[in-house]
Amino acid sequence: MSDPRTLPARTLSARTLPTGRPPLTRRAAAALWALVVLGAAVNVLSSAGVLPLAVGVAAGVLTLSGVVALVVARRRQRRAGSGTGTPRRAA
């Protein structure tokens, strides 16, 4: 009989990161890339004067948030696979 005050050991599967979150799926990554490309396109149109400034600013914020989400997901994925958390350079 196990002690009810202790938490069960957490096992990591191939589909779970050490943070307990699942890695970014292909569909989610594709959606983030589409957000980045669409935001960049809208930003170009806004810079050309076709769209109002507020639309360009909003598109820039969405593009930046998509890039940040992709970078964070990539860093989490690499950190989970490395075993140590930080890659080391050869001396």
Secondary structure, 3 states (H helix, E strand, C coil): CCCCCCCCCCCCCCCCCCCCCCCCCHHHHHHHHHHHHHHHHHHHHHHCCCCCHHHHHHHHHHHHHHHHHHHHHHHHHHHHHHCCCCCCCCC
